[in-house]
């Protein structure tokens, strides 16, 4: 097998590692491309391409993550990971586990970890790397990596919900949610939302978004239902699509351009959170991107009485 063939076979794994570390599709793709350049220029072929490439993409991602922390501290409004439509790393035996590890909720929990803790957790807990390979990837001893893994697990376990939603239950509830959203059914939405549901939007200062989180079943239901008629009036659509391994949808304008994505967290028979990503910088990989300000003006005008 040539180097190119080895790399292409491992590309899905490398991207999946980088995305979980960075929460950004664009940055993950850049890290994978830089990994290839390092691999291509290495004079001697490593004994294990998987170990070598995983170590390189991890180190590159850690460097990006450290600089990204400063940018995210100055980010305008709520920061959310870039939406991921499909995780290219396929492992049928662990598909549910891998989907949970790439959910918006899990990625936001990972943001609480230090870059090293995050890398150790992703390599060890998500992808099952041995501690020898983890240590080589992050440049720490195996003993240190075991300690980092313990701390990371403790932080992640403390923030995770106690009970995971059954996938079939989650999909059925999501179908009812999007039906109610399409119909502008306030009561239908309210009964599907947790009492303390939170809705947040990520515009990054480059698109209209919720300046503050909207909290509570009644308020969230009314805000969502208020937009439904306007979406139809301007020829826009909300098309269901799994997002980060969770129920979600993509908002398209009348020309099919992407105006945003929506992701649901479902737990205990209710929607616990609704997350909108409308920052156009985070949507280019989903499809051609709409003008968020023009779309917002159209929606606002369509909501006026008599529109």
Secondary structure, 3 states (H helix, E strand, C coil): CCHHHHHHHHHHHHHHHHHHHHCCHHHHHHHHHHHHHHHHHCCCCCCCHHHHHHHHHHHHHHHHHHHHHHHHHCCCCCCCCCCCCCCCCCCHHHHHHHHHHCCHHHHHHHCCCCHHHHHHHHHHHHCCCCHHHHHHHHCCCHHHHHHHHHHHHHHHHHHCCCCCCCHHHHHHHHHHHHHHHHHCCHHHHHCCEEEEEEEEEECCCCCCCCCCCEECHHHHHHHHHHHHHHHHHCCCEEEECCECCECEEEEECCCCCEEEEEEEEEECCEEEEEEEECCHHHCCCCCCECCHHHHHHHHHHHCCCCC
